[in-house]
Amino acid sequence: MTNLEIINSKIYTPERIIHQLSVWRFKDRKIVFTNGCFDILHQGHIDYLSKAADLGHVLIIGVNNDASTRNLKGPSRPINDEYSRAMILAALHFTDAVILFDEATPYNLIKYIQPDILVKGADYTIEQIAGSDIVLAKGGQVITIELLPGFSTSAIEARIKES
């Protein structure tokens, strides 16, 4: 398999990931799920995602599709299209799966995947995290990770517009 084929094989649809979830569960792998727009991947994202990956054996990243990102972030976003964002995230060695979703939150995707650990940035409280009720009800963990100060896609976008 070429590197590009390996990267593309990590981009799943919900229908296609169901078999892989069974394999991971059979192997008793702890499944970690996180999500976001990840519009311009930066050091803050890498720090956050690598720490999330360290919490289990499998890292699944839910990515807001273009329409969902536009609804959340405004008409100038996303800067990078959904396939580009998914591909960049899939290229990270600690990423096992990337799944696009089209809703404001990944609640239904979390309900479908049933991760063992749900992760978001510490700018959220556990009660604010979509799907926390699902994960906690099944005995899983909801963990927040401190964000690296000074890094955000919105700040990068503003600096680009200023120059």
C-alpha positions in Angstrom: 0.0 0.0 0.0 1.3 3.5 -0.8 1.4 6.2 1.9 -1.5 8.0 0.1 -3.6 4.8 0.2 -2.9 4.3 3.9 -4.0 7.9 4.6 -7.2 7.6 2.5 -8.0 4.2 4.2 -8.2 6.1 7.6 -11.1 8.3 6.3 -14.3 6.4 7.1 -18.0 6.8 6.6 -20.1 5.7 9.6 -21.2 2.7 7.6 -17.7 1.6 6.8 -16.3 2.0 10.3 -18.7 -0.4 11.9 -16.6 -3.4 10.9 -13.4 -1.7 12.1 -15.0 -0.9 15.5 -15.8 -4.6 15.9 -12.2 -5.5 15.2 -10.9 -3.0 17.7 -13.4 -4.1 20.3 -12.6 -7.7 19.8 -8.9 -6.8 20.4 -10.0 -5.0 23.6 -8.7 -1.6 22.3 -9.7 1.5 24.2 -11.4 3.8 21.7 -11.0 7.6 22.1 -13.2 10.0 20.2 -12.7 13.7 19.8 -14.1 16.2 17.2 -13.7 19.7 15.7 -13.5 21.6 12.5 -9.7 21.5 12.3 -9.7 24.2 9.6 -6.1 25.1 9.6 -4.1 22.5 11.5 -1.7 24.2 13.9 0.6 23.4 16.9 -2.4 23.7 19.3 -4.3 21.0 17.4 -1.2 18.7 17.3 -0.7 19.1 21.1 -4.3 18.4 21.8 -4.8 15.5 19.4 -1.5 13.7 20.5 -2.6 14.0 24.2 -6.0 12.6 23.3 -4.4 9.7 21.4 -2.3 8.9 24.5 -5.5 8.2 26.5 -6.3 5.0 24.7 -5.4 2.6 21.8 -7.5 4.0 19.0 -8.1 7.7 18.1 -11.2 8.5 16.1 -11.6 12.2 15.0 -15.0 13.5 14.0 -14.7 16.4 11.6 -17.4 18.9 10.9 -18.1 18.9 7.2 -18.0 22.1 5.1 -21.7 23.0 5.7 -21.5 22.3 9.4 -18.2 24.4 9.7 -19.8 27.3 7.9 -22.8 27.2 10.2 -20.6 27.2 13.3 -17.8 29.6 12.2 -19.4 31.9 9.6 -19.5 32.4 5.9 -15.7 32.8 5.4 -15.1 29.3 6.8 -13.9 26.7 6.2 -10.7 27.8 4.7 -9.8 24.2 3.7 -12.4 21.9 2.3 -13.7 18.9 4.3 -11.7 16.3 2.3 -8.4 18.3 2.7 -9.0 18.6 6.5 -9.9 14.9 6.8 -6.8 13.9 4.8 -4.4 16.1 6.8 -5.8 14.6 10.1 -5.6 11.1 8.7 -1.9 11.7 7.8 -1.0 12.0 11.5 0.5 8.8 12.7 -1.5 8.7 15.9 -4.9 9.0 14.0 -6.7 5.8 13.4 -9.9 7.1 11.8 -11.4 10.3 10.6 -15.2 10.6 10.0 -17.0 13.7 8.6 -20.3 14.6 10.1 -22.9 17.2 9.0 -24.5 18.3 12.2 -23.6 21.1 14.7 -22.4 18.5 17.2 -21.2 14.9 16.8 -23.9 13.7 19.3 -25.4 11.1 16.8 -21.9 10.0 15.7 -20.9 9.5 19.3 -24.1 7.5 19.9 -23.2 5.3 16.9 -19.5 4.8 17.8 -19.9 4.4 21.5 -16.3 5.4 22.4 -14.7 4.4 25.7 -13.3 7.9 26.2 -14.7 11.2 24.9 -12.2 14.1 24.8 -12.7 17.9 24.3 -10.7 21.0 25.1 -10.8 22.3 28.7 -12.6 25.4 27.4 -15.7 23.1 27.7 -17.2 21.7 30.9 -18.1 18.1 30.9 -21.8 19.0 30.9 -21.3 21.1 27.7 -19.7 18.3 25.8 -22.0 16.7 23.3 -22.3 13.0 23.9 -20.9 13.1 27.4 -24.2 11.6 28.7 -23.8 8.7 26.3 -20.3 7.9 27.3 -20.8 8.3 31.0 -24.0 6.1 30.9 -22.0 3.2 29.5 -19.2 3.6 32.1 -16.8 5.5 29.9 -14.8 8.6 30.6 -15.2 12.2 29.5 -11.8 14.0 29.7 -10.9 17.6 29.0 -7.4 18.6 27.9 -5.9 22.0 28.5 -5.4 23.9 25.2 -2.0 25.3 24.3 -2.3 29.0 24.8 -2.0 31.4 21.8 -3.1 29.0 19.1 -6.4 29.2 17.3 -7.5 29.0 13.7 -9.5 32.2 14.2 -6.4 34.1 15.3 -4.4 32.7 12.4 -7.2 33.8 10.0 -7.2 37.3 11.5 -3.4 37.6 11.2 -3.7 36.6 7.5 -6.4 39.2 6.8 -4.3 41.9 8.5 -1.3 41.3 6.3 
